[in-house]
């Protein structure tokens, strides 16, 4: 199995019961539960960082010797260098790891018992002004393949508020232009249906007709570039050519506001942790992450 090292009799006895050895077994358990690749990657990254911290600090590497103080020292170290939401994600990953170790008989009790996750403060995110949103849409008003695609992406984000990962995973079969709705794949491999308006349906229709002439138009991926399907990072780096270009983070130059949200009366905005660890302000029919 890719990513999992098989332990043989030649392995060091010192590895037995160590966090490095058990991390491999934990990965086997995660994959046996058929969890998403992103979830597995995030969990293993937290354990890798925890392991590196323990080693650098001269703390125990045996899981059975770890205490609450070791975990808290790691979390404090992480809070000094990354956001609280990122630390919160790592806390949950370590919590799952120790619960698994306890269930498998590697430890008698979790060192994280009675611990509480770090608080993640709500951080309202400013929205882009209407005139800048108009400029962004105008920048994609051409007839080139990239223009058709970028306009469809922006309008779809504005109407549905899907996450970037949900956007990237869309296939041609997921979109129903007649009903003006799409089926998106959520975290945990669950699906949900989102609706979009007439202008978005028109933008999608024009883009799909452009795909008919694309050399890879037969592929099932919805969002294409000249070399193949667009990726998560590819969409994040996309920069429409306009007087208000987007940076690699999806922000307009000289403005910290996000181009994929706009103020609409009566909307209620909440804050939650994103898949990348940053805070996301989300509202019905809007998204701030591209």
ABEGO torsion letter per residue (X at the ends): XBGBBBBBAABBAAABGBAAAAAAAAAAAAAAAGBBAAAAAAAAAAAAAAAAAAAAAGBBABAAABBAAAAAAAAAAAAAABBAAAAAAAAAAAAAAAAAAAAAGABABBAABGBBBBBBBBBBBBBBBAAAAAAAAAAAABABAAAAAAAAAAAAAAAAGBBAAAAAABBAAABBAAAGBBBBBBBGGBBBBBBBBAAAAAAAAAAAAAAAABAAAABABABBBAAEBBBAAAAAABBBBBABBBBAAGBBBGBABBAABBBBBGBBBBBBBBAAGBBBBBBBGBBABX
